[in-house]
Amino acid sequence: MKTTIFGVLPDVTPEHDTVLRRLMRKYGLMLRFAFKRWVEGLSNVGALERHLSSDTTLPLRYAKDAVQEAQDLIRARHQAMQDGLALWT
């Protein structure tokens, strides 16, 4: 199980803001790409993680997090659909 600790950056300079926004855009790109590949029927997770890491020039840990988040999102959506179906039947 992965544990994430959220933090707050109280004083973000314009330079840091630019860097943070770039990182957030790259992570969002990785998440959308991973989600699309999962929906299409992904078979090789390791190759996807390496591909995302090399394309965005971010460390592999970011790519692994994006792939894991995409998997969790798909699982949650499937569960919500099953729960909704159970309520209507």
ZADORO-158954 format. One line per field, with one value per residue: residue number from 1; residue in one letter; chain; z, y, x of N, C-alpha, C in turn. Coordinates in Angstrom, 3 decimals, padded with zeros to 6 digits. Each point is the difference from the previous one (the first is absolute). Last residue first. Layout:
BEGIN
pos NUM, ...
code A, ...
unit A, ...
n.Z Z, ...
n.Y Y, ...
n.X X, ...
ca.Z Z, ...
ca.Y Y, ...
ca.X X, ...
c.Z Z, ...
c.Y Y, ...
c.X X, ...
END
This chain:
BEGIN
pos 89, 88, 87, 86, 85, 84, 83, 82, 81, 80, 79, 78, 77, 76, 75, 74, 73, 72, 71, 70, 69, 68, 67, 66, 65, 64, 63, 62, 61, 60, 59, 58, 57, 56, 55, 54, 53, 52, 51, 50, 49, 48, 47, 46, 45, 44, 43, 42, 41, 40, 39, 38, 37, 36, 35, 34, 33, 32, 31, 30, 29, 28, 27, 26, 25, 24, 23, 22, 21, 20, 19, 18, 17, 16, 15, 14, 13, 12, 11, 10, 9, 8, 7, 6, 5, 4, 3, 2, 1
code T, W, L, A, L, G, D, Q, M, A, Q, H, R, A, R, I, L, D, Q, A, E, Q, V, A, D, K, A, Y, R, L, P, L, T, T, D, S, S, L, H, R, E, L, A, G, V, N, S, L, G, E, V, W, R, K, F, A, F, R, L, M, L, G, Y, K, R, M, L, R, R, L, V, T, D, H, E, P, T, V, D, P, L, V, G, F, I, T, T, K, M
unit A, A, A, A, A, A, A, A, A, A, A, A, A, A, A, A, A, A, A, A, A, A, A, A, A, A, A, A, A, A, A, A, A, A, A, A, A, A, A, A, A, A, A, A, A, A, A, A, A, A, A, A, A, A, A, A, A, A, A, A, A, A, A, A, A, A, A, A, A, A, A, A, A, A, A, A, A, A, A, A, A, A, A, A, A, A, A, A, A
n.Z -009.712, -000.297, 002.824, -001.376, -003.334, 001.326, 001.665, -003.133, -001.975, 002.492, -000.006, -003.581, 000.208, 002.639, -001.859, -002.858, 001.960, 001.627, -003.059, -001.161, 002.956, -000.230, -003.243, 000.993, 002.870, -001.842, -002.223, 002.554, 001.387, -002.846, -001.408, -003.699, -004.707, -003.603, -002.782, 002.107, 003.261, -001.494, -001.626, 003.102, 001.924, -002.587, -000.185, 003.533, 000.052, -003.584, -002.197, -001.268, -001.905, -000.615, 003.659, 002.210, -001.920, 000.811, 004.045, 000.299, -001.689, 002.686, 003.543, -000.973, -000.615, 003.819, 002.033, -001.763, 001.280, 004.207, 000.396, -001.301, 003.049, 003.430, -001.006, -000.048, 004.120, 002.185, -001.027, 001.988, 005.213, 004.795, 005.275, 002.920, -000.634, 001.748, -000.012, 000.722, -000.369, -000.972, -000.737, -001.763, 000.034
n.Y -002.699, 004.184, 000.533, -002.239, 001.995, 003.213, -001.490, -001.204, 003.474, 001.815, -002.303, 000.747, 003.823, -000.120, -001.966, 002.639, 003.032, -001.634, -000.591, 003.776, 001.403, -002.155, 001.495, 003.862, -000.429, -001.510, 003.152, 002.732, -001.821, -000.122, 004.737, 003.814, 001.645, -001.280, -003.958, -003.958, -002.195, -002.585, -004.318, -003.472, -002.045, -003.198, -004.353, -002.907, -002.228, -003.100, -001.238, 003.033, 002.166, 004.063, 002.970, 001.292, 003.452, 004.470, 001.971, 001.691, 004.296, 003.680, 001.149, 002.357, 004.636, 002.670, 001.113, 003.626, 004.328, 001.574, 001.737, 004.435, 003.354, 001.094, 002.983, 004.601, 002.183, 001.389, 004.223, 003.764, -000.663, -001.617, -001.387, -003.017, -005.360, -005.199, -005.670, -005.748, -005.428, -005.566, -005.703, -005.406, -005.679
n.X -031.351, 002.492, 003.899, 003.930, 002.636, 003.119, 004.122, 003.265, 002.469, 003.524, 004.092, 002.916, 002.654, 003.904, 003.868, 002.598, 002.991, 004.127, 003.520, 002.491, 003.345, 004.177, 003.014, 002.461, 003.748, 004.033, 002.652, 002.819, 004.123, 003.911, 002.229, 000.040, -000.409, -003.259, -000.138, 001.725, -002.677, -003.665, 000.890, 000.752, -003.777, -002.284, 001.677, -001.074, -004.237, -002.726, -004.134, -004.929, -004.414, -002.896, -000.590, 003.917, 002.568, -001.277, 001.359, 004.369, 000.865, -001.231, 002.905, 003.978, -000.299, -000.155, 004.058, 002.392, -001.360, 001.383, 004.375, 000.648, -001.244, 003.047, 003.537, -000.951, -000.310, 003.927, 001.698, -002.121, -000.436, -002.113, -001.245, -002.376, -000.940, -001.547, -001.398, -001.177, 000.889, -000.810, 000.716, -001.107, 000.166
ca.Z -000.211, -000.937, 000.543, 001.103, -000.562, -000.596, 001.102, 000.585, -000.955, 000.031, 001.239, -000.157, -000.930, 000.701, 000.970, -000.777, -000.547, 001.093, 000.366, -001.093, 000.151, 001.143, -000.430, -000.976, 000.710, 000.750, -000.960, -000.440, 001.099, -000.152, 000.565, 001.447, 000.673, 000.788, -000.778, -001.003, 000.644, 000.576, -001.102, -000.583, 000.971, 000.042, -001.216, 000.109, 000.848, 000.570, 000.403, 000.223, 000.284, -001.256, -000.626, 000.793, -000.283, -001.345, 000.045, 000.664, -000.903, -001.112, 000.514, 000.264, -001.290, -000.588, 000.729, -000.419, -001.377, 000.043, 000.551, -001.022, -001.054, 000.504, 000.082, -001.370, -000.554, 000.488, -000.613, -001.397, -000.842, -001.304, -000.770, 000.353, -000.278, -000.433, 000.580, -000.705, 000.959, -000.503, 000.853, -000.134, 000.000
ca.Y -001.316, 000.065, 000.834, -000.718, -001.059, 000.633, 000.428, -001.194, -000.507, 000.901, -000.265, -001.296, 000.194, 000.734, -000.904, -000.952, 000.715, 000.227, -001.294, -000.353, 000.841, -000.503, -001.265, 000.315, 000.591, -001.079, -000.829, 000.769, 000.003, -001.136, -001.280, -000.034, 000.265, 001.215, 001.061, 000.521, 000.648, 001.264, 000.889, 000.470, 000.874, 001.263, 000.732, 000.475, 001.183, 000.104, -001.303, -000.020, -001.378, -000.725, -000.199, -000.993, -001.314, -000.415, -000.343, -001.307, -000.999, -000.179, -000.618, -001.412, -000.671, -000.140, -001.089, -001.265, -000.293, -000.411, -001.357, -000.896, -000.146, -000.842, -001.374, -000.490, -000.209, -001.298, -001.021, -000.185, 001.096, -000.485, 001.106, 001.300, 000.894, 001.327, 001.131, 001.250, 001.075, 001.310, 001.085, 001.214, 001.171
ca.X -000.628, -001.118, -001.065, -000.626, -000.818, -001.172, -000.857, -000.601, -000.984, -001.160, -000.732, -000.669, -001.118, -001.057, -000.631, -000.799, -001.150, -000.950, -000.582, -000.909, -001.190, -000.764, -000.596, -001.049, -001.139, -000.635, -000.733, -001.162, -000.967, -000.911, 000.419, -000.185, 001.278, -000.178, -000.653, 000.936, 001.144, -000.447, -000.336, 001.269, 000.653, -000.748, 000.354, 001.378, 000.029, 001.339, 000.516, 001.440, 000.397, 000.235, -001.316, -000.714, 000.594, -000.414, -001.420, -000.118, 000.556, -000.941, -001.223, 000.279, 000.189, -001.338, -000.645, 000.610, -000.427, -001.399, -000.067, 000.550, -001.011, -001.091, 000.498, 000.197, -001.334, -000.462, 000.862, -000.402, 000.481, 000.453, 000.590, -000.556, 001.116, -000.401, 000.689, -000.219, -000.157, 000.381, -000.449, 000.778, -000.834
c.Z 001.236, -000.232, -000.899, 000.591, 001.085, -000.599, -000.534, 001.148, 000.560, -000.964, 000.090, 001.233, -000.233, -000.914, 000.712, 000.938, -000.775, -000.498, 001.088, 000.295, -001.098, 000.186, 001.121, -000.458, -000.953, 000.752, 000.712, -000.951, -000.376, 001.095, -000.123, 000.521, 001.517, 000.708, 000.765, -000.814, -001.030, 000.614, 000.528, -001.127, -000.556, 000.952, -000.038, -001.208, 000.075, 000.780, 000.702, 000.444, 000.123, 000.228, -001.283, -000.626, 000.792, -000.333, -001.357, 000.046, 000.591, -000.961, -001.128, 000.470, 000.205, -001.348, -000.542, 000.703, -000.478, -001.395, 000.031, 000.478, -001.109, -001.055, 000.462, 000.005, -001.414, -000.558, 000.415, -000.722, -001.427, -000.839, -001.296, -000.857, 000.258, -000.202, -000.576, 000.730, -000.795, 001.070, -000.557, 000.892, 000.000
c.Y -000.501, -001.335, -000.014, 000.810, -000.760, -001.022, 000.646, 000.361, -001.239, -000.472, 000.874, -000.320, -001.296, 000.209, 000.685, -000.978, -000.945, 000.691, 000.178, -001.340, -000.302, 000.802, -000.584, -001.275, 000.283, 000.518, -001.137, -000.834, 000.765, -000.022, -001.063, -001.352, 000.142, 000.443, 001.312, 001.136, 000.611, 000.775, 001.380, 000.995, 000.554, 000.977, 001.349, 000.816, 000.585, 001.308, 000.092, -001.384, -000.157, -001.444, -000.809, -000.310, -001.096, -001.392, -000.516, -000.449, -001.402, -001.080, -000.254, -000.720, -001.488, -000.700, -000.242, -001.187, -001.329, -000.318, -000.508, -001.444, -000.929, -000.224, -000.943, -001.460, -000.562, -000.333, -001.398, -001.056, -000.225, 001.212, -000.543, 001.162, 001.428, 000.829, 001.302, 001.125, 001.295, 001.028, 001.309, 001.084, 001.240
c.X -000.694, -000.683, -001.233, -001.142, -000.741, -000.947, -001.272, -000.935, -000.699, -001.084, -001.237, -000.829, -000.761, -001.203, -001.166, -000.712, -000.919, -001.257, -001.058, -000.678, -001.030, -001.282, -000.857, -000.707, -001.151, -001.220, -000.721, -000.859, -001.270, -001.069, -001.086, 000.471, -000.165, 001.276, -000.098, -000.611, 000.944, 001.161, -000.414, -000.248, 001.310, 000.675, -000.710, 000.425, 001.404, 000.133, 001.352, 000.468, 001.503, 000.429, 000.144, -001.347, -000.700, 000.549, -000.460, -001.463, -000.161, 000.476, -001.001, -001.259, 000.239, 000.055, -001.406, -000.651, 000.554, -000.526, -001.441, -000.055, 000.479, -001.074, -001.112, 000.438, 000.098, -001.379, -000.443, 000.836, -000.476, 000.399, 000.575, 000.515, -000.477, 001.259, -000.525, 000.710, -000.113, -000.281, 000.517, -000.602, 000.883
END
